[in-house]
Amino acid sequence: MEEEKLMGYEEKWFVLHHKSLYNENPNLIGFREADEWRKIKTGHLVVYYQAGARRIRGIYEVTKTGTMLDRAFGKEFRPGELKHQHEMNLIQKLQTNFSQYDAGQLSFHRYLKNPIRWDNRRVFPINPHARDRAQRRMKMGLLQK
């Protein structure tokens, strides 16, 4: 996919999802709590990371947002536990291994307090300019290395 087209999306997100959920439905992401789910809107771009398998599975566009879009979603979880859901269309399929070392290269990763557990979060903004801003702030003494 052309980089210009990807950069044209208003918001881009890196989403960690349970390994079994990708196999259940690769075009749906679900959340227990609404706080992270609310950040992602229809028309946003999602890079889907399958936790456990440590693989980036693809780049998706969010096409629909709602609660209980698929009532059966999350067979390994309690019924309705992942009620906050987004349907997505695959834009570009990826089958990329993604280790903890690779994660350290992400713009937001250095700010995590517990990078092994990803601060128990599932949604992270992708900002191509975050690294530049962080470097400027370090030069100004606003951030510690």
C-alpha positions, 0 to 999 in steps of 0.5 A: 500500500502506498505510504501517502494513502496510509498517512492520509488517515486522520488517526492511526492506532496500534492495537494489541489483541488476544491471540485467540480473537484473531483466529475467531474473527480477524475483522473484529476487535473487542474491548472490555472497557469503553475507554480505549474503545472510544478512542477508535472511530469509523474511518480510523486506521488500525495496525492489528498486533496479535498478542501471544503469537507476536505477529502483526497481522494487517492494516485495517480501516474501521468500518463500524463501531458499536456494542455487541456487533457480534454477541458470540465474539470472544469464546474464551471470555465471559459472554458479553465481556468484549461488548465494545467492538469495531468491525474492520476491513483489511487494507493490507495483510501482513504476516510479520513477526514482532518481538519485544525488541521490535516493540521497543522501536515504536514511538510510544514504547519508550514512555511505557512504565511497564513495557513487558505488560504494555502498561495493561493497555491495548490501544496506542496512537501511531504518530509519525512525528512523535519521535521528532517531538520527543527529541526536541523536548529532550534537547530542551531538557523537558524529558529524561533519557 
